[in-house]
């Protein structure tokens, strides 16, 4: 089992290299991964990934690839060559697309001599509730049914795991087994505001349900003392293991 710090992923949802590196410096030693998402990556390009890794950080590159299989596979190969620890694609892209991302990232990693990244699939975004799923996205299943369906599809494609709300973690764990990686956003400590999340739980509840790793941003990065906020969340995660 991973150490508790390895299970905390901090989202560096900022717009500049300087902001990202400052936060990473404050949080060094307190977290397992830094999540580099669209805002930061599109602002800085791969330079932020390379610099964070040079300073010892492990990177979850959160770009949610979703396109035809060949395009996603080639993008996945580029990402693998960066040496990131993990990246994601959209499960909605289908089995062939997910498999292309996995296979082409592994081939690129082998040729580059880096460790192959974990590849995980985004299921239903935590900002989407049942009403939005049905009325806007046009899917008639319940959120949990759709999340589990996409999780099983990702497993069939050979992926390491999925991104899913903590509310669906227990169902995914039952269907996909103990070794399937479940990365969980939509986590808010008891002392933080919900923000734009519609399906969320506390860190203790998410870990208790079976989440592998938790992704947390603003409660840590917007805190006066980010390292202290991370330690408080780690304590809540520990409580979920009891």
N, C-alpha and C positions, 0 to 999 in steps of 0.2 A: 504493500500500500504506500502511496506517495505521502511524504511528510506534509503536514498541514500547510506550510508556507508554499510548497510546490503546487498547492491546489487553489491558490489565490492569483487571479489574473487581473491586473489593473489596466483599465482602459485609458490610454493617453489620448483622450478626445480633445486635443488642442490644435491650434492652427500653425504653429511655427516650430522649427527645429529647436530654438532656444527654450521655449516652454516645455517641450517634450523632454529635453535633456535635463532641465532643472528638476522636473518632477521625478525622473528616473534616478537622479542623483540622491534626492531626498528619500527615495523608497528602496534604494539598493539594500539587499539583504532582508527585506521585509516581505517580498512577494516572489512568486514563482516565474511569472511571465509578465511581459508588457504587451498589451494589445495595441497594435498600430492599425487604425481604421482609415476610412476613406478621407476624412478631413486632413489628417496629418500626412498621410501618404501622398495625397494629391497635391499638397502644399510643398512637400520636400522631395518627393520621389524616393528612390531606394537609399538615398544618403542617410536618412534617419534610421533605417533598419541597420545599415552597415555600422553607423556610429554607436547605436545602442548595443549591438553585438560586440563591438570592439571594447566596450566598457563592461562586458560580461553579462549583458541581459539576454534572456531568451525571448523570442518574439513569436507572438500569435498574430499573423498578418490577416486582418479581417476585411477582405475586399469582396466577399460574397460573389464569386465568379458565377455567371449565368449567361450562357450563350450556346452556340452549336458546339458539339463535342470537340471538333478539331481546334476551334478558337480557344476554348477553355483549356484543352490539353496543352497547347503551345504556351498559354499564359502561365499554366501551372509549372511548366518546365522552367520558365524564367524565374518564377518565385522560388522554386527548389534550389536553383543556382545561387540564390541570395543566402542560403543556409538557414532559413527560418525554421523554427521548431514545429510550427503548425500553421495551416491556412485553411480557408473554408470556401465551399461552393454552395450553390443553392440546390437542395434536393429536388425542387420543382423542375430542374433541368433534365431529370430522368436518369435512368441507370447507365446508359451509354455515355452521357456527358460526365457523370461522376467517375466512371471507370477510366475514361480518357484522362481526367485530371490525376487520378491515382497512378496510372501506368506511366504517363509521360513525366510526371514529377519524379517518380522513382528512377526512370532511365536517366534523367538529367542529373539527379543527385549522384548516381553511380559514376557517371562520366566526369563529374566535377570533383568527386572525392569527398562529398559532404554527407552527413547523416540524412536519410530521407525524411522529409517533414511528415508529421501526422496530417492526414487529410480528413476533414470533418464536414458535414453537410448541415446547412441552415434548414430548419423545418418551418414552423410558423413563427413569425416575428412576435416578440413580446408586446409590441404595440397594437397587435391585432387581437380583438376579442371575438366572441361568437357572432355578434351582429355584423361586424365588418367582414368576417370570413364568409358569411352567407350572402349578405346583401351587396357587398362591393367586389369581393374576390370571386364569388359565384360557386363556392364549394359548400355542398349540403351536409357534409359530415360534421360531427362535433369537432371542436379544436383538438381534443385529445385523440380522437380517432384519426384525424388527418396527420397529427404529429407522429403517432405510432406507425401509420402507413408509410410515411416518408423515412422514418428511422429504419424500418425493416428494409426498405428499398436501398438505403445507404449501406446497410450491412450486407445485403446481397451483392452490391457493387464492390465490396471489399474495403470500404472506408473504415477508418478507425473509430468513428463515432459521429455525433451530431451536436448541434446547438439547439437547445430547447428551453422553454420556460420551466422553472422549478415545479410548476403545477402538473407537468406531464412526466416528470422524472421517474416516478415510481412505476408508471405504466410502461415506459421505455425499458426500464431495468427488468421488468418481468418478461417482456417480449424479446429483448435483445441480449440478455445475459449479463453476468457480473463483470466481464472484461471490456464491455463496450464503453467507449469514452462518451460521457455526457457533460458538455460544457454549458453552463447555465448562467445566462444574463437574467435580468428581471429580478435581481436580488437587492433588497434594501434592508440595512440594519434597522433595528427598532427605533433608533434616534434620527433617522434620515427621512426626507420627503420622498414620495413615490416618483415625482417627476413625470415623464411621459410614458412610464410603464403601466400597462393595464393588467398584466398577469404576473404577479411577483409574490415572493415570500421573504422571510428573514434568512440570513446565512445559516443559522442553526437548523431551520426547517428544510432548507435545500440539501444540506449535507445529510440530514437524517433520512430524507427521501431517497438518497442514493446518488446525488450529483458527484461527478468526478472533480470538476473544477468550477469555481465561481468567477464570473466576470463582473467587476464592480468599478465604476468610474467616479462620478461626482461626489458620492459620500467620502471618498478618499482624496481625489484630486482637488476638490474645492474646499477641503478642510483647512483651517489655519495651520495645523500640523499634520500633513499627510501621513507621515510615518506612524504617529500616534493613532490616527484613525484606522490605519491598516492593522495595527496591533489589536485594537478593540474588535475589529471584524474577525481577526484570527481567533480571538477568545470566544466569540460567538460560534464560529465554526467548530472549535474544539468541543463546545457544549453540545453540539449536534451529534458528536460521536459517542457521547455518554449514554 
